[in-house]
Amino acid sequence: MDIQAKRDLLKDKFGNYYIVSNATGDELTVVNVAVYYAFKHMLDESLITKVNEKYPNKVAIGKYLADLAEEHIERLESPESEGRIYDFKEVQKHYKLHVKPIYDKSLHM
């Protein structure tokens, strides 16, 4: 398993996706991919411009961020992708996982 931070995803038995935010040796820090994208973007005029360019009608910012997460998943599902989506339980057999919860104050990506 060659898991790369900011590229690879893990999928749990409930269908939730997690991105590897940090990989150090046999330890991985993972966060829900939607939360990752939500904390990666600043709510400013440039984000509003990007959202307005992508969608012809008004949408919630969450729609844009969720679509970024979905696009990441779709990229990794492509056979040409360098990254992968790994099974959460399988990864736990090889790595110590640190799962960051939604309410964690250290999610300043």
Contact map, one row per residue, 1 for C-alpha under 8 A:
1110000000000000000000000000000000000000000000000000000000000000000000000000000000000000000000000000000000000
1111000000000000000000000000000000000000000000000000000000000000000000000000000000000000000000000000000000000
1111100100000000000100100000000000000000000000000000000000000000000000000000000000000000000000000000000000000
0111111100000000000100100000000000000000000000000000000000000000000000000000000000100000000000000000000000000
0011111100000000001111100000000000000000000000000000000000000000000000000000000000000000000000000000000000000
0001111100000000001111000000000000000000000000000000000000000000000000000000000000000000000000000000000000000
0001111110000000001100000000000000000000000000000000000000000000000000000000000000110000000000000000000000000
0011111111000000001100000000000000000000000000000000000000000000000000000001000000111100000000000000000000000
0000001111100000111100000000000010000000000000000000000000000000000000001000000000011100000000000000000000000
0000000111110000111100000000000000000000000000000000000000000000000000000000000000001111001000000000000000000
0000000011111111110000000000000000000000000000000000000000000000000000000000000000001111000000000000000000000
0000000001111111100000000000000000000000000000000000000000000000000000000000000000000011100000000000000000000
0000000000111111000000000000000000000000000000000000000000000000000000000000000000000001000000000000000000000
0000000000111111000000000000000000000000000000000000000000000000000000000000000000000000000000000000000000000
0000000000111111100000000000000000000000000000000000000000000000000000000000000000000000000000000000000000000
0000000000111111110000000000000100000000000000000000000000000000000000000000000000000000000000000000000000000
0000000011110011111000000000000110000000000000000000000000000000000000000000000000000000000000000000000000000
0000000011100001111100000000011110000000000000000000000000000000000000000000000000000000000000000000000000000
0000111111000000111110000000011110010000000000000000000000000000000000000000000000000000000000000000000000000
0011111111000000011111100001111000000000000000000000000000000000000000000000000000000000000000000000000000000
0000110000000000001111100001111000000000000000000000000000000000000000000000000000000000000000000000000000000
0000110000000000000111110001110000000000000000000000000000000000000000000000000000000000000000000000000000000
0011100000000000000111111111100000000000000000000000000000000000000000000000000000000000000000000000000000000
0000000000000000000001111111000000000000000000000000000000000000000000000000000000000000000000000000000000000
0000000000000000000000111110000000000000000000000000000000000000000000000000000000000000000000000000000000000
0000000000000000000000111111000000000000000000000000000000000000000000000000000000000000000001110000000000000
0000000000000000000000111111100000000000000000000000000000000000000000000000000000000000000000111100000000000
0000000000000000000111110111110000000000000000000000000000000000000000000000000000000000000000111100000000000
0000000000000000000111100011111000000000000000000000000000000000000000000000000000000000000000001111000000000
0000000000000000011111000001111100000000000000000000000000000000000000000000000000000000000000001111000000000
0000000000000000011110000000111110110000000000000000000000000000000000000000000000000000000000000011110000000
0000000000000001111000000000011111110000000000000000000000000000000000000000000000000000000000000001110000000
0000000010000000111000000000001111111000000000000000000000000000000010000000000000000000000000000000000000000
0000000000000000000000000000000111111100000000000000000000000000110010000000000000000000000000000000000000000
0000000000000000000000000000001111111110000000000000000000000000000000000000000000000000000000000000010000000
0000000000000000001000000000001111111111000000000000000000000000000000000000000000000000000000000000000000101
0000000000000000000000000000000011111111100000000000000000000000110110000000000000000000000000000000000000000
0000000000000000000000000000000001111111100000000000000000000100100000000000000000000000000000000000000000000
0000000000000000000000000000000000111111110000000000000000000000000000000000000000000000000000000000000000111
0000000000000000000000000000000000011111110000000000000000000000000000000000000000000000000000000000000000011
0000000000000000000000000000000000001111111000100000000000000000000000000000000000000000000000000000000000000
0000000000000000000000000000000000000011111100100000000000000000000000000000000000000000000000000000000000000
0000000000000000000000000000000000000000111110110000000000000000000000000000000000000000000000000000000000000
0000000000000000000000000000000000000000011111110000000000000000000000000000000000000000000000000000000000000
0000000000000000000000000000000000000000001111111000000000000000000000000000000000000000000000000000000000000
0000000000000000000000000000000000000000000111111100000000000000000000000000000000000000000000000000000000000
0000000000000000000000000000000000000000111111111110000000000000000000000000000000000000000000000000000000000
0000000000000000000000000000000000000000001111111111000000000000000000000000000000000000000000000000000000000
0000000000000000000000000000000000000000000011111111100000000000000000000000000000000000000000000000000000000
0000000000000000000000000000000000000000000001111111110000000000000000000000000000000000000000000000000000000
0000000000000000000000000000000000000000000000111111111000101001000000000000000000000000000000000000000000000
0000000000000000000000000000000000000000000000011111111111000000000000000000000000000000000000000000000000000
0000000000000000000000000000000000000000000000001111111100000000000000000000000000000000000000000000000000000
0000000000000000000000000000000000000000000000000111111100000000000000000000000000000000000000000000000000000
0000000000000000000000000000000000000000000000000011111111100000000000000000000000000000000000000000000000000
0000000000000000000000000000000000000000000000000001111111000000000000000000000000000000000000000000000000000
0000000000000000000000000000000000000000000000000001001111100000000000000000000000000000000000000000000000000
0000000000000000000000000000000000000000000000000001001111110000000000000000000000000000000000000000000000000
0000000000000000000000000000000000000000000000000010001011111011000000000000000000000000000000000000000000000
0000000000000000000000000000000000000000000000000000000001111111000000000000000000000000000000000000000000000
0000000000000000000000000000000000000000000000000010000000111111100000000000000000000000000000000000000000000
0000000000000000000000000000000000000100000000000000000000011111110000000000000000000000000000000000000000000
0000000000000000000000000000000000000000000000000000000000111111111000000000000000000000000000000000000000000
0000000000000000000000000000000000000000000000000010000000111111111100000000000000000000000000000000000000000
0000000000000000000000000000000001001100000000000000000000001111111110000000000000000000000000000000000000000
0000000000000000000000000000000001001000000000000000000000000111111111000000000000000000000000000000000000000
0000000000000000000000000000000000000000000000000000000000000011111111100000000000000000000000000000000000000
0000000000000000000000000000000000001000000000000000000000000001111111110000000000000000000000000000000000000
0000000000000000000000000000000011001000000000000000000000000000111111111000000000000000000000000000000000000
0000000000000000000000000000000000000000000000000000000000000000011111111100000000000000000000000000000000000
0000000000000000000000000000000000000000000000000000000000000000001111111110000000000000000000000000000000000
0000000000000000000000000000000000000000000000000000000000000000000111111111000000000000000000000000000000000
0000000010000000000000000000000000000000000000000000000000000000000011111111100000001000000000000000000000000
0000000000000000000000000000000000000000000000000000000000000000000001111111110000000000000000000000000000000
0000000000000000000000000000000000000000000000000000000000000000000000111111110010000000000000000000000000000
0000000100000000000000000000000000000000000000000000000000000000000000011111111011111000000000000000000000000
0000000000000000000000000000000000000000000000000000000000000000000000001111111010011000000000000000000000000
0000000000000000000000000000000000000000000000000000000000000000000000000111111110000000000000000000000000000
0000000000000000000000000000000000000000000000000000000000000000000000000001111110000000000000000000000000000
0000000000000000000000000000000000000000000000000000000000000000000000000000011111000000000000000000000000000
0000000000000000000000000000000000000000000000000000000000000000000000000011111111110000000000000000000000000
0000000000000000000000000000000000000000000000000000000000000000000000000001000111110000000000000000000000000
0001001100000000000000000000000000000000000000000000000000000000000000000001000011111000000000000000000000000
0000001110000000000000000000000000000000000000000000000000000000000000000001100011111100000000000000000000000
0000000111100000000000000000000000000000000000000000000000000000000000001001100000111110000000000000000000000
0000000111100000000000000000000000000000000000000000000000000000000000000000000000011111011000000000000000000
0000000001110000000000000000000000000000000000000000000000000000000000000000000000001111111000000000000000000
0000000001111000000000000000000000000000000000000000000000000000000000000000000000000111111100000000000000000
0000000000010000000000000000000000000000000000000000000000000000000000000000000000000011111110000000000000000
0000000000000000000000000000000000000000000000000000000000000000000000000000000000000111111111000000000000000
0000000001000000000000000000000000000000000000000000000000000000000000000000000000000111111111100000000000000
0000000000000000000000000000000000000000000000000000000000000000000000000000000000000001111111111000000000000
0000000000000000000000000000000000000000000000000000000000000000000000000000000000000000111111100000000000000
0000000000000000000000000100000000000000000000000000000000000000000000000000000000000000011111110000000000000
0000000000000000000000000111000000000000000000000000000000000000000000000000000000000000001111111000000000000
0000000000000000000000000111000000000000000000000000000000000000000000000000000000000000000101111100000000000
0000000000000000000000000011110000000000000000000000000000000000000000000000000000000000000100111110000000000
0000000000000000000000000011110000000000000000000000000000000000000000000000000000000000000000011111000000000
0000000000000000000000000000111000000000000000000000000000000000000000000000000000000000000000001111100000000
0000000000000000000000000000111100000000000000000000000000000000000000000000000000000000000000000111110100100
0000000000000000000000000000001100000000000000000000000000000000000000000000000000000000000000000011111100000
0000000000000000000000000000001100100000000000000000000000000000000000000000000000000000000000000001111100000
0000000000000000000000000000000000000000000000000000000000000000000000000000000000000000000000000000111110000
0000000000000000000000000000000000000000000000000000000000000000000000000000000000000000000000000001111111100
0000000000000000000000000000000000000000000000000000000000000000000000000000000000000000000000000000001111110
0000000000000000000000000000000000000000000000000000000000000000000000000000000000000000000000000000000111110
0000000000000000000000000000000000010010000000000000000000000000000000000000000000000000000000000001000111111
0000000000000000000000000000000000000011000000000000000000000000000000000000000000000000000000000000000011111
0000000000000000000000000000000000010011000000000000000000000000000000000000000000000000000000000000000000111
